[in-house]
């Protein structure tokens, strides 16, 4: 099976799970705070750490297909924050602490600025 198809299948599952979590948290906790996004980001990051840690410890020879399906597909569809968190952790564990911190600051600030830029561009095009 093609790696793109494996990722697409996992991504669809992850996106559906994210949508379900957003609906549940909206029903349980209300719309006053992005509880759904927070929940999927934290849960996805925890699951990413558990999955990759398990693979490294118990199944280092696991097929690329399984990693693509679970880590890139399901968890990537559930939350891209899990991939961000893993990238940061890998930099940190390699001893590149300054690079890890720079990555966090740049990722958060530039992503937020990009959202505002996109909003501003979209609003100006429609004006």
N, C-alpha and C positions, 0 to 999 in steps of 0.2 A: 504494500500500500504506500502511496506517495506521502512524503513527510507533510506536504501542504494539506492533504486530506486528513491525516491524523490530527494535525493542529486544528483544522477547521471543525472536525467532529468534537474534539475536546473543548474548543472555544465555544461552540454552541451550547454544550452542557453547562459550562461555567457561566455563560451569560444568562442562561435560564435560571440557574441557581442564584445569581446576583439579583435578578429581577424578583425572584421569590422572597429573598431576604429583605429587599427594599419594601415589598408589600407587607410582609410580616411586621417589620419594625414600624412602619407607618401606622399600621392598625394598632399595635401594642403601645407605642410610645408617642404617637402623634407627629405632626409636621413641623414642629418648632425647632428642630435640630436635625442635621443629616445623620441620624442614627444608623440608617441602612448602609451608607457609604463608610462610616466609621467601622461598623461591624464587619463588613466584607474586607476592608483593608487590614484590620487586625487579625481576623480569622484567616484570611488568605495568606498573610505573612507567617502566621503560626504554622499553618498546614504546609507551606513551602519549606520552612525550616525543618519540620518533622519529616517530610518526604525526602528531601535532599539528604538530611542527616542519616535517615534510615538506609537510603541507597548507598551512601558512602561507607557506612559501617557494615551492613549486612549483604549488600548486593552490588558491589562496585562494578561488576561486569554486566549490569542490567542493560537491556537493549536501548538504543537511542529512541526507538519508537515509544516505549513506555514513558521515558522522560519527556519527550515531545507531547505526548497525549496528556499527561498529568500536569507537568510544570508549565509548559508553554501554552497548552490548550486549555485544560480545565481551569487551572489557577490563573492563567493569563486572561481568560474570559471572565472569571469570577472577579479578579482585581489585578490590574497591572501594578498596583502598589506592592504586591508580593514579589514581583521581579525586581522592582526598584530596591526593596528591602534586602533581597538576596545579593544584588550587586554591591550594595553598601557593605553588607556583612563580609563578603569575600574580599573586598578592598581592606577592610579593618583587620581581618584575620591574616592577610598577607603582610601586615605591619604598615600598610600605607594609610595610617590614621588621618593624616592631613588631607590626603586625596579623598578619603571616605567622607570626611566632614565637608570638604569643598563640594563633593558630588551631592550631598544632601542639601546644602544651602543653594547651590545653583539649580538643582532640580526643582525644589519647592518655589524659589523666587521666580525663576524664568518661566515655569509652568503657569504660575499665577499671573505674571505679567502677560504671557501669551494669551491667556483667556481674556484678560481685559483688552488686549490689542485686537483679538478676534471680534469681541463684542463691539468695540469702537468702529472697526472696519465695516462690520455687517450693518451697523446703524447708519454709518455715513453713506453707504451704497444705496440704502433705501430712502435716504433723505432727498 
